[in-house]
Amino acid sequence: MADQFDVIVIGAGPPGEVAAGRCADGGLAVALVERELVGGECSYWACIPSKTLIRPGDVLAAARRVPGAAEAVTGRLDAAAAFAQRDYMTSDWNDAGALDWVEQEGIELVRGSGRLAGARNVAVELADGGRRSLTARRAVVLAVGSAPSIPPVPGLAEARPWDNRGATGATEVPGRLVVLGGGPVGCELSQAFRRLGSQVTVVNRGERLLAREEPFAGREVKDAFEAEGIAVRTRTQVASVRRDRPGGPVTVALGDGDEVVGDEVLVAAGRRPRTGDVGLDTVGLAGDGPVRVDRRLRAEGVDGGWLYAVGDCNGLAPLTHMGKYQGRVAGDAILGRDVSDLADHGVVPRVTFTDPQVCAVGPTEAEARRSGADVKVVRTDTGGVPGAYVQGNGIAGTSQLIVDQGRRMVVGATFTGPGTQELLHSATVAVAGQVPLERLWHAVPSFPTVSEVWLRLLEAYGL
């Protein structure tokens, strides 16, 4: 007889945790299946450790912008201390602290690899080598996340490159680091390791860094990188990679005939859903790629509407906060509440934690225009308000709003500059809440804060 639960969640990263907790709080019996650590990629190998390693360089750079504080900065970053703080923040890759929450919620944790085995059935290969068969009376939630993509470059896999786990779990700073990819992960870790002491070269096959954001964002990050001594090679293909001996240097041959040598090479070329071995074929779905879902996060093409997919595995918005949001939506849908996913369809907030930071919500200008909307774009200098002046000298960046002229509402926003992350949620509220400009004008920014860029932007629009 199979073990029976109301809901089975496969994957205990943040999206799966939220879905499981939502269902348990609603009185359902929940099993949570996890093959590694409760807390998932974000907690142990991505968001938390990477931002912890980024933080020391950010603080030092901020101090150096402030006369009086700059004179007190006389040393270099202590990489060993930064790694020790990273270990503390990841609980030394031990999830014992997360188990209290699981127990308090009354959720049954099943340690092992879970895969679908037909309608509402989940087969688990247990961590101890055994097997367990689970049946869901109401729903199964896939929250299996994503894995890094390794491009089919000759010699790359054999060179044992770092992926995000290798970089965030590093115990030493490589003297030379070659980063393949100019997206958020590549950019964040490039600057983090440069500030920790590496000589860093970024190789990006595209024309600009952060290609999914506004063009000015990529240009500003590139300029900042080069000012810090990071070499940036754009529009550059990688022809091959070679590491002649374990632990030895890595030679990256470029398509233009040049070579770059590093002590480590980090591949930051995107991620793919971990759906290749979760049994999708047993329920009539394709065995790889993202799971297509409807507005209630139910997998399309599955009779009975019992299968849900949240987080990276559905391909909507591979960001931790969006996965957690999806977990809430799916949990409420399973509980029978009237709910619909709205945020994944035009209101996705995102932050790249470089210096300058790149913070955005909604579409870019190009995306908005491609949609056919009549939009007006206004910009102002992020560093041009008194609130920025008091943060220090040399504060720069761009603040931009995209306004739908027909509805007279903000549909997108981008902020670049040091520490602009806290500007983003106000833009997210304006976009998600569809706040009319005439009403938004009465949201008065405090003085002197950087939020005064909102006033400058609305003035630039004509209010």
VEXLUM-955231 format. One line per 2 residues: number of its first residue (from 1); their letters; for each residue z, y, x of C-alpha. Coordinates in Angstrom, 1 decimal. Each point is the difference from the previous one (the first is absolute). Last residue first. Example, Ala and Ser with C-alpha at 12.3 -4.5 7.8 and 13.67 -1.06 7.14 Angstrom:
2 = SA = 7.1,-1.1,13.7 | 0.7,-3.4,-1.4
REM end
This chain:
463 = LG = -14.2,66.4,3.4 | -3.3,0.2,1.8
461 = YA = -0.4,-3.4,1.8 | 1.1,1.6,3.2
459 = EL = 3.1,1.2,-1.8 | 0.7,-3.5,-1.1
457 = LR = -0.4,-1.2,3.6 | 2.3,2.7,1.4
455 = LW = 2.7,-0.8,-2.6 | -0.2,-3.7,0.9
453 = VE = 0.1,0.9,3.7 | 3.5,1.3,-0.8
451 = SV = 1.1,-3.6,0.2 | 0.4,0.7,3.8
449 = TP = 3.4,1.5,-0.9 | 1.4,3.5,0.4
447 = FS = 0.3,0.6,-3.0 | 0.0,-2.5,-2.8
445 = PV = -3.2,-0.8,-1.8 | -0.4,1.3,-3.6
443 = AH = -1.3,-2.5,-2.5 | -1.4,2.6,-2.4
441 = WL = -3.5,-0.3,1.4 | 0.1,-3.7,-1.0
439 = RE = -0.1,1.1,-3.7 | -3.2,2.0,0.3
437 = LP = -1.4,-2.7,2.3 | 0.5,-2.7,-2.8
435 = VQ = 2.2,-2.9,1.1 | -1.8,-3.3,-0.2
433 = GA = 3.3,-1.8,0.5 | -1.5,-2.4,2.6
431 = VA = -1.8,2.8,1.8 | 2.9,2.5,0.0
429 = VT = 2.6,-2.6,0.7 | -2.0,-1.3,2.9
427 = AS = -0.4,3.5,1.3 | 3.7,0.5,-0.1
425 = HL = 0.4,-3.4,1.7 | -2.2,1.0,2.9
423 = LE = 1.9,3.0,1.5 | 2.7,-2.3,1.4
421 = QT = -2.5,-1.7,2.3 | -1.0,3.3,1.6
419 = GP = 2.1,-0.7,3.1 | -2.4,1.5,2.5
417 = GT = -3.3,1.1,-1.5 | -2.5,-1.3,-2.5
415 = FT = 0.2,0.2,-3.8 | -2.7,-1.4,-2.4
413 = AG = -0.2,0.3,-3.7 | -1.9,-1.5,-2.9
411 = VV = -0.4,0.3,-3.8 | 1.6,3.4,-0.5
409 = MR = -0.6,1.2,-3.6 | -2.2,2.6,-1.6
407 = RG = -1.4,-2.6,-2.4 | -3.6,1.0,0.5
405 = QD = 0.4,1.4,3.4 | 1.6,-3.1,1.5
403 = VI = 1.9,1.4,2.9 | 0.1,-1.5,3.5
401 = LQ = 2.9,1.5,2.0 | 0.1,0.4,3.8
399 = ST = 2.7,0.7,2.7 | -1.2,0.1,3.6
397 = GA = 1.9,-0.3,3.2 | 1.9,1.9,2.7
395 = IG = 3.5,0.7,1.2 | -0.4,1.4,3.5
393 = NG = 3.5,1.6,0.2 | 3.0,-1.3,-1.9
391 = QV = 1.2,-1.1,-3.4 | 0.8,3.6,-0.8
389 = YA = -3.7,0.9,0.1 | -0.8,-2.8,-2.5
387 = GP = 2.3,1.4,-2.7 | -1.5,3.4,0.7
385 = VG = -3.4,-1.2,-1.2 | -3.2,-0.4,2.1
383 = GT = 0.7,-3.3,1.6 | -1.5,-2.1,-2.9
381 = DT = -3.1,2.3,0.2 | -1.5,0.2,-3.4
379 = RV = -2.7,-1.8,-2.0 | -1.6,0.1,-3.4
377 = VK = -2.5,-2.5,-1.4 | -1.7,0.5,-3.4
375 = VD = -1.1,-3.0,-2.0 | -2.5,-0.8,-2.7
373 = AG = 0.3,-3.7,-0.2 | -3.0,-2.3,0.6
371 = SR = 2.0,-2.8,1.6 | -1.9,0.7,3.3
369 = RA = 1.6,3.4,0.0 | 3.5,-1.4,-0.2
367 = EA = -0.7,-2.5,2.7 | -1.4,2.6,2.4
365 = ET = 3.0,2.3,-0.6 | 2.4,-2.8,0.7
363 = PG = 1.5,-1.9,-3.0 | 3.6,-0.1,-1.0
361 = VA = 3.0,0.6,2.2 | 0.1,1.0,3.7
359 = CV = 2.3,0.3,3.0 | -1.3,0.1,3.5
357 = QP = 2.7,0.6,2.6 | -0.7,2.1,3.0
355 = DT = 1.5,-1.8,1.8 | -0.7,-3.4,-1.4
353 = FT = 1.7,-1.6,-2.9 | -3.0,-0.6,-2.2
351 = VR = 1.2,0.6,-3.6 | -1.4,-1.3,-3.3
349 = PV = 0.2,0.9,-3.7 | -2.2,-2.0,-2.4
347 = VG = -0.6,2.0,-3.2 | -3.7,-0.8,-0.9
345 = HD = 0.1,-3.5,-1.5 | 2.9,-1.7,1.7
343 = AL = 2.5,2.3,-1.7 | -0.9,-0.9,-3.6
341 = DS = 1.1,-3.6,-0.2 | 0.8,-0.7,-3.7
339 = VD = 3.2,-0.7,-1.9 | 0.9,-1.1,-3.5
337 = RG = 3.0,-2.3,0.7 | -0.3,-3.8,-0.4
335 = LI = 2.3,-1.0,2.9 | -3.0,-1.2,1.9
333 = AD = -1.5,3.5,-0.4 | 3.2,1.6,1.3
331 = GA = 0.0,-2.2,3.1 | -3.7,0.7,0.6
329 = VR = 0.5,3.8,-0.2 | 3.1,-0.1,2.2
327 = GQ = -1.7,-2.2,2.6 | -3.0,2.3,-0.1
325 = YK = 2.3,2.9,0.9 | 1.4,-2.1,2.9
323 = GM = -3.6,-0.7,1.1 | -0.8,3.7,-0.1
321 = HT = 3.0,0.8,2.1 | -1.0,-2.6,2.6
319 = LP = -3.6,1.1,0.3 | -3.1,-2.1,-0.3
317 = AL = -1.4,1.8,-3.1 | -2.1,-2.1,-2.4
315 = GN = -0.8,-3.0,2.1 | 1.8,-2.5,-2.2
313 = CD = 1.7,-1.8,2.9 | 1.4,3.2,1.5
311 = GV = 2.6,0.4,-2.7 | 0.1,-1.7,-3.4
309 = AY = -1.8,-2.9,-1.6 | 0.8,-1.4,-3.4
307 = LW = -0.8,-3.4,-1.6 | 1.1,-0.8,-3.6
305 = GG = -2.9,1.7,-1.8 | -0.6,-3.1,-2.2
303 = DV = -3.3,-0.9,1.6 | -0.5,1.3,3.6
301 = GE = -3.2,2.1,0.5 | 1.6,3.2,1.0
299 = AR = 3.4,-0.2,1.6 | 2.6,2.0,-1.9
297 = LR = 1.2,3.3,1.6 | 0.4,1.6,-3.4
295 = RD = -3.0,2.3,0.6 | -2.1,-3.1,0.8
293 = VR = -0.1,-1.9,3.2 | -2.6,-1.3,2.5
291 = VP = 1.6,-2.2,2.7 | -1.1,1.2,3.4
289 = GD = -2.0,-2.3,2.3 | 0.1,-3.8,0.2
287 = GA = 0.0,-3.1,-2.2 | -2.0,1.4,-2.9
285 = LG = 1.8,-0.6,-3.3 | 0.0,-3.0,-2.3
283 = VT = 3.7,-0.7,-0.1 | 0.0,-2.7,2.7
281 = DL = -2.4,2.1,2.1 | 2.7,2.7,0.4
279 = GV = 2.1,-2.5,1.9 | 1.9,2.4,2.3
277 = DG = -2.0,-0.9,3.1 | -2.6,2.8,0.4
275 = TR = 1.9,2.6,-1.8 | 1.7,1.9,2.8
273 = PR = -1.9,3.2,-0.7 | -1.8,1.5,2.9
271 = RG = 1.1,2.7,2.5 | -1.7,2.8,2.0
269 = AA = -1.3,0.3,3.5 | 3.3,0.8,1.9
267 = VL = -0.4,-2.4,2.9 | 2.3,1.0,2.8
265 = VE = -1.0,-0.8,3.6 | 2.6,-0.4,2.7
263 = DG = 0.0,0.7,3.8 | -3.1,2.1,-0.5
261 = VV = -3.4,0.4,1.5 | -2.8,1.9,-1.6
259 = ED = -3.7,-0.7,0.8 | -3.2,1.9,-0.3
257 = GD = -3.4,-1.5,-0.9 | -0.5,2.0,-3.2
255 = GL = 1.1,-2.9,-2.1 | 3.4,-0.1,1.5
253 = AV = 1.5,-2.7,2.2 | 3.8,-0.3,-0.5
251 = TV = 1.7,-1.5,3.1 | 3.5,-1.3,-0.6
249 = PG = 2.5,-0.2,2.9 | 2.0,-3.1,0.7
247 = GP = 2.7,-1.6,-2.1 | -1.9,-3.2,-0.3
245 = RD = -3.0,0.0,2.3 | -3.5,1.3,-0.1
243 = RR = 0.3,2.3,-3.0 | -3.4,1.0,-1.3
241 = VS = -1.3,1.9,-3.0 | -3.5,0.4,-1.1
239 = AV = -2.6,2.5,-1.4 | 2.4,2.5,-1.6
237 = QT = -1.9,2.7,-1.9 | 0.6,3.7,0.5
235 = RT = -0.7,2.8,-2.5 | 3.4,1.4,1.0
233 = RV = 1.7,-0.3,3.4 | 3.4,1.7,0.0
231 = AI = 2.0,0.3,3.2 | 3.6,0.8,-0.7
229 = GE = 1.3,2.7,2.4 | 2.2,1.9,-2.3
227 = AE = -2.6,2.8,-0.7 | -2.5,-2.8,-0.6
225 = FA = 2.2,-1.5,-2.7 | 0.5,3.4,-1.7
223 = DK = -3.7,0.7,0.0 | -0.7,-3.4,-1.5
221 = VE = 2.7,0.5,-2.7 | -1.5,3.3,-1.0
219 = RG = -3.5,-1.4,-0.1 | 1.1,-2.9,-2.1
217 = AF = 1.7,2.2,-2.5 | -2.9,2.5,-0.2
215 = PE = -2.3,-2.9,-1.1 | 2.2,-0.6,-3.1
213 = ER = 1.4,-3.5,-0.1 | -1.6,-3.5,0.0
211 = AL = -1.4,0.5,3.4 | 3.4,0.3,1.7
209 = LR = -1.6,0.7,3.4 | -3.6,1.1,0.1
207 = EG = -3.6,-1.3,0.6 | 0.8,-3.6,-0.4
205 = RN = 0.1,-2.7,2.7 | 3.5,1.1,1.1
203 = VV = 1.4,-0.6,3.5 | 3.3,1.6,0.6
201 = TV = 1.2,0.2,3.6 | 3.7,0.2,0.8
199 = QS = 1.9,0.5,3.3 | 3.4,-1.2,-1.1
197 = GL = 3.3,1.9,0.4 | 1.9,-0.2,-3.3
195 = RR = -1.9,3.1,-1.2 | -3.2,-1.8,0.6
193 = FA = 1.4,-3.1,-1.7 | 0.8,1.9,-3.2
191 = QS = -3.3,2.0,0.1 | -2.1,-3.2,0.1
189 = LE = 2.3,-1.7,-2.5 | -0.6,2.6,-2.7
187 = CG = -3.8,0.3,0.7 | -0.7,-3.7,0.0
185 = VP = 2.1,-0.6,-3.2 | -1.5,2.9,-1.9
183 = GG = -3.6,-0.7,0.9 | -1.6,0.6,3.4
181 = GL = -0.7,-3.6,1.1 | 0.2,-1.9,3.3
179 = VV = 3.0,1.3,2.0 | 0.0,-0.4,3.8
177 = LR = 3.4,0.3,1.5 | 0.8,0.7,3.7
175 = GP = 3.4,-0.2,1.6 | 1.2,-2.2,-2.8
173 = VE = 3.4,1.0,-1.5 | 2.3,-3.0,-0.1
171 = TA = 1.8,-1.9,-2.7 | -2.9,0.0,-2.5
169 = GT = 0.7,-1.0,-3.6 | -1.8,2.9,-1.6
167 = AG = -3.0,-0.5,2.2 | -0.3,-3.8,-0.2
165 = RN = 0.6,0.1,-3.7 | -2.6,2.6,-0.6
163 = DW = -2.6,-2.1,1.8 | 0.2,-0.4,3.8
161 = PR = -2.8,-1.8,1.7 | 0.0,-3.6,1.2
159 = AE = -3.1,0.5,2.3 | -1.4,-3.2,-1.6
157 = AL = -0.3,1.8,-3.4 | -2.0,2.9,1.6
155 = GP = -2.3,-2.1,2.2 | -3.2,0.8,-1.9
153 = VP = 0.8,2.4,-2.8 | 0.3,-1.7,-3.4
151 = PI = 2.4,2.7,-1.3 | 3.6,-1.0,-0.4
149 = SP = 1.3,1.0,-3.5 | 3.7,0.4,-0.4
147 = AS = 1.7,-2.0,-2.9 | 0.7,1.0,-3.5
145 = GV = 2.7,-0.3,-2.7 | 1.0,-3.2,-1.8
143 = AL = 1.3,1.6,-3.2 | -1.5,-2.4,-2.5
141 = VV = 2.1,0.1,-3.3 | 0.2,-3.1,-2.2
139 = AR = 0.8,0.5,-3.6 | 1.7,-1.3,-3.2
137 = RA = 1.3,-3.6,0.2 | -0.6,-0.3,3.7
135 = TL = 0.0,-3.4,1.6 | 1.2,-0.8,3.5
133 = SR = -0.8,-3.1,2.2 | 2.0,-0.4,3.2
131 = RG = -1.0,-1.6,3.3 | 1.9,-0.8,3.1
129 = GD = -0.5,1.1,3.6 | 3.2,2.0,0.4
127 = AL = -1.9,3.3,-0.7 | -1.2,-1.4,-3.3
125 = EV = -3.6,-0.6,-0.9 | 0.0,1.5,-3.4
123 = AV = -2.3,-0.9,-2.9 | -0.3,2.5,-2.8
121 = NR = -1.0,-0.8,-3.6 | -0.7,2.5,-2.7
119 = AG = -3.5,-1.3,-0.5 | -1.1,-2.0,3.0
117 = AL = 1.5,-0.6,3.5 | 0.5,3.5,1.1
115 = RG = 1.4,0.4,3.5 | 3.4,0.5,1.5
113 = SG = 1.0,-0.2,3.7 | 3.8,-0.5,0.5
111 = RV = 3.5,1.2,-0.6 | 0.7,0.0,-3.8
109 = LE = 2.3,2.9,-1.0 | 1.5,-0.4,-3.5
107 = IG = 0.6,3.5,-1.5 | 3.4,0.7,-1.6
105 = EQ = -0.4,3.7,0.8 | 3.2,0.0,2.1
103 = EV = -1.3,-3.0,1.9 | -3.3,1.7,0.9
101 = WD = 1.8,3.2,0.9 | 2.4,-1.9,2.3
99 = LA = -3.0,-1.7,1.6 | -1.4,3.2,1.4
97 = GA = 2.7,0.3,2.6 | -0.7,-3.5,1.3
95 = DN = -3.6,1.0,0.7 | 0.0,-0.3,3.8
93 = WD = -2.7,1.7,2.0 | 2.5,1.6,2.3
91 = ST = 1.3,1.9,-3.0 | -3.3,1.7,-0.2
89 = MY = 1.5,3.5,0.4 | 2.4,-1.2,2.7
87 = DR = -2.9,-1.5,2.0 | -1.9,3.2,-0.4
85 = QA = 3.0,1.9,1.3 | 0.1,-2.3,3.0
83 = FA = -3.7,0.6,0.6 | 0.6,3.8,0.0
81 = AA = 2.9,-0.4,2.3 | -2.1,-2.0,2.4
79 = AD = -2.8,2.6,-0.2 | 2.3,2.9,1.0
77 = LR = -2.2,3.0,-0.6 | -0.2,2.3,3.0
75 = GT = 2.4,2.6,1.2 | 0.6,3.8,0.1
73 = VA = -0.1,1.0,-3.7 | 2.8,2.7,-0.1
71 = EA = -2.5,2.7,0.8 | -2.1,-1.0,-3.0
69 = AG = 3.1,0.5,-2.3 | 0.3,3.7,0.9
67 = PV = -3.6,0.7,-0.9 | -1.1,-2.6,-2.7
65 = RR = -3.3,-1.8,0.4 | 1.5,-2.4,2.5
63 = AA = 2.6,-1.1,-2.5 | -2.7,-1.1,-2.4
61 = AL = -1.8,-2.0,2.7 | 3.2,-1.8,0.9
59 = VD = 0.8,-0.8,-3.6 | -3.5,-1.3,-0.6
57 = GP = 0.0,-2.1,3.2 | 3.3,-1.6,-1.0
55 = RI = -1.2,-0.8,-3.5 | -3.2,-1.9,0.7
53 = LT = 1.9,-3.2,1.1 | 2.1,0.1,-3.2
51 = KS = -3.2,0.7,-2.0 | -1.6,-3.2,1.4
49 = PI = 3.1,-2.1,-0.5 | 0.4,0.9,-3.7
47 = CA = -3.6,0.2,-1.1 | -1.4,-3.1,1.7
45 = WY = 1.6,-3.1,1.6 | 3.4,-0.6,-1.5
43 = SC = 0.5,2.0,-3.2 | -3.6,0.6,-0.9
41 = EG = -1.2,-3.6,0.7 | 2.5,-1.6,-2.3
39 = GV = 3.4,0.9,-1.3 | 1.2,-3.6,-0.3
37 = LE = -1.2,-1.6,3.2 | -2.6,-2.8,0.6
35 = RE = -1.4,-2.5,-2.5 | 1.3,1.7,-3.1
33 = VL = 0.2,-1.3,-3.6 | 2.1,2.0,-2.6
31 = AV = 1.0,-2.0,-3.1 | 1.0,2.0,-3.1
29 = AL = 1.8,-0.8,-3.2 | -0.5,3.0,-2.3
27 = GG = 2.6,2.4,-1.3 | -1.8,3.3,0.4
25 = DA = 1.8,0.7,3.3 | -1.5,-3.3,1.2
23 = CR = -3.5,1.2,-0.9 | 0.4,3.3,1.8
21 = GA = 1.6,-1.6,3.0 | -2.8,-2.5,0.4
19 = AV = -2.7,2.7,-0.3 | 1.9,2.3,2.4
17 = EG = 0.5,-2.8,2.6 | -3.6,-1.1,-0.3
15 = PP = -1.3,3.6,0.6 | 2.5,0.5,2.9
13 = GA = -0.8,-3.2,1.8 | 1.4,-3.2,-1.5
11 = GI = -3.3,-1.9,-0.6 | -0.8,-2.4,-2.8
9 = VI = 1.9,1.1,-3.2 | 0.7,-2.7,-2.6
7 = VD = 1.0,1.1,-3.5 | 1.7,-1.7,-2.9
5 = FQ = 1.2,-2.8,2.2 | -0.4,-3.8,0.0
3 = DA = 0.5,-2.5,2.8 | -2.5,-2.7,-0.4
1 = M = 1.0,-3.4,-1.4
REM end
